[in-house]
Amino acid sequence: MGRHPNDQPAPTAVNLIVDGKVVATATGANSPDLIWNSWDTSAYLGKEAQIQVVDDNSGGWGHIAVGNIVFSDQPAAPLDNQTAVNLLVDGKVVRTATGSSSETLDWNSWDLRDLIGKKAQIQVVDHNKGGWGHILADDFTLADDPARNSLQRAHWIDYGADFYAAGTFNDAPGGRRVMLAWMNNWNYAQAIPTSPWRSADTFPRQLALKTVDGRVRLVQQPVGELSTLRGKETALGATTMDNAVTALSVSGGTLELQADLTAGTAARFGLDVRTGGKERTRIGYGTATGEVYLDRTASGKVDFDPSFPGVHRAPLALKDGRLHLRVLVDESSVEVYADNGHGGQVVLTDQIFPDPSSTGVDVFAEDGTATLSNLRAWNLNSAWKK
């Protein structure tokens, strides 16, 4: 059945009402499956209660499904339909992998360097009792490099979560191919914490073809007209981090950043934007996996849908450890253009919903050293003509 955020009115829910007040509520998980849910009602013994079923959703999806309401001395056991391959060390699951709702066998890999010297066991779990969604596992191997699945091997236009229904324009000046997309995701499009509008479009970006390492690749950059929105430039020199986070003298809710970083011994390094309090949106590079990543798990409001918080990754091999980032920060979005000398090789676009006061920018290195060679920053003015 449908799901509603905890801090918003409940269009689809089952409520427990005592003395005219809702004392417990349950909603769905955006699934057609009936899944057990339970309330501890011991505090209401001796009182008269009413169960209220609410379905105020007017759309074609996300309605309420309810069945088999019972009393019990024990809470309902959670539904266990796990299908996974687990790696056990000392009796504990230290790695797990599951499928992608497909009958096709595809690669999955774990980084096991932290477990070298330990004895491990592979566990195949299939607790699904239905006719679909069972586990397929085969060909376990050890290798120096990670195996990439079919999605990871593809060259995506955008590796973020919020780049949908992209379109390009005909007859653009200079014969350019300019693209923009709806910056949202149907997993949570109707639950994002904005009102009355629901997300925005991306910044326009220009497309081109370039030969990279002998292969023709699609590359992207923000259109040149973006420079007309720039305010005063801030330029910073070299900063070296050793397992540290360093605040930079740059701040703003709307920013353009251009940064050159060099990997040292760090396992991960990069920039944090929209920082403040416990909030940050992290743009990093993992030297072990060879991936740029955009981490919005602590980016502000993330609890309105379970699929929203996450880390999104794009493969990018560095040359001489050098990483160039061009980052567009808006009030509720981050667009990252990353390359190793061939402009705009990979792009990641994510929505974020930070507190308005979270406007800081940091540079970081984890488990070793890295250097911010230089950084140029501009506060961006509004694109709306007044």
LINLIN-V72854 format. One record per residue. N is the residue number from 0. SS is DSSP state (H for helix, E for strand, - for the rest). Layout:
N_SS / N_SS
This chain:
0_- / 1_- / 2_- / 3_- / 4_- / 5_- / 6_- / 7_- / 8_- / 9_- / 10_- / 11_E / 12_E / 13_E / 14_E / 15_E / 16_E / 17_E / 18_- / 19_- / 20_E / 21_E / 22_E / 23_E / 24_E / 25_E / 26_- / 27_- / 28_- / 29_- / 30_- / 31_- / 32_- / 33_- / 34_- / 35_- / 36_- / 37_- / 38_- / 39_- / 40_- / 41_H / 42_H / 43_H / 44_- / 45_- / 46_- / 47_- / 48_E / 49_E / 50_E / 51_E / 52_E / 53_E / 54_E / 55_- / 56_- / 57_- / 58_- / 59_- / 60_- / 61_- / 62_- / 63_- / 64_- / 65_- / 66_- / 67_- / 68_- / 69_- / 70_- / 71_- / 72_- / 73_- / 74_- / 75_- / 76_- / 77_- / 78_- / 79_- / 80_- / 81_- / 82_E / 83_E / 84_E / 85_E / 86_E / 87_E / 88_E / 89_- / 90_- / 91_E / 92_E / 93_E / 94_E / 95_E / 96_E / 97_- / 98_- / 99_- / 100_- / 101_- / 102_- / 103_- / 104_- / 105_- / 106_- / 107_- / 108_- / 109_- / 110_- / 111_- / 112_H / 113_H / 114_H / 115_- / 116_- / 117_- / 118_- / 119_E / 120_E / 121_E / 122_E / 123_E / 124_E / 125_E / 126_- / 127_- / 128_- / 129_- / 130_- / 131_- / 132_- / 133_- / 134_- / 135_- / 136_- / 137_- / 138_- / 139_- / 140_- / 141_- / 142_- / 143_- / 144_- / 145_- / 146_- / 147_- / 148_- / 149_H / 150_H / 151_H / 152_H / 153_- / 154_- / 155_- / 156_- / 157_- / 158_- / 159_- / 160_- / 161_- / 162_- / 163_E / 164_E / 165_E / 166_E / 167_E / 168_- / 169_- / 170_- / 171_- / 172_H / 173_H / 174_H / 175_- / 176_E / 177_E / 178_E / 179_E / 180_E / 181_E / 182_E / 183_- / 184_- / 185_- / 186_- / 187_- / 188_- / 189_- / 190_- / 191_- / 192_- / 193_- / 194_- / 195_- / 196_- / 197_- / 198_- / 199_E / 200_E / 201_- / 202_- / 203_- / 204_E / 205_E / 206_E / 207_E / 208_E / 209_E / 210_E / 211_E / 212_- / 213_- / 214_E / 215_E / 216_E / 217_E / 218_E / 219_E / 220_E / 221_E / 222_- / 223_H / 224_H / 225_H / 226_H / 227_H / 228_H / 229_E / 230_E / 231_E / 232_E / 233_E / 234_E / 235_E / 236_- / 237_- / 238_E / 239_E / 240_E / 241_E / 242_- / 243_- / 244_E / 245_E / 246_E / 247_E / 248_E / 249_E / 250_E / 251_- / 252_- / 253_- / 254_E / 255_E / 256_E / 257_E / 258_E / 259_E / 260_E / 261_E / 262_E / 263_- / 264_- / 265_- / 266_- / 267_E / 268_E / 269_E / 270_E / 271_E / 272_E / 273_E / 274_E / 275_E / 276_- / 277_- / 278_E / 279_E / 280_E / 281_E / 282_E / 283_E / 284_E / 285_E / 286_- / 287_- / 288_- / 289_- / 290_E / 291_E / 292_E / 293_E / 294_E / 295_- / 296_- / 297_- / 298_- / 299_- / 300_- / 301_- / 302_- / 303_- / 304_- / 305_- / 306_- / 307_- / 308_- / 309_- / 310_E / 311_E / 312_E / 313_E / 314_E / 315_- / 316_- / 317_- / 318_E / 319_- / 320_- / 321_E / 322_E / 323_E / 324_E / 325_E / 326_E / 327_E / 328_E / 329_E / 330_- / 331_- / 332_E / 333_E / 334_E / 335_E / 336_E / 337_E / 338_E / 339_- / 340_- / 341_- / 342_- / 343_- / 344_- / 345_E / 346_E / 347_E / 348_E / 349_E / 350_E / 351_- / 352_- / 353_- / 354_- / 355_- / 356_- / 357_- / 358_- / 359_E / 360_E / 361_E / 362_E / 363_E / 364_E / 365_E / 366_- / 367_- / 368_E / 369_E / 370_E / 371_E / 372_E / 373_E / 374_E / 375_E / 376_E / 377_E / 378_E / 379_E / 380_- / 381_- / 382_- / 383_- / 384_- / 385_-
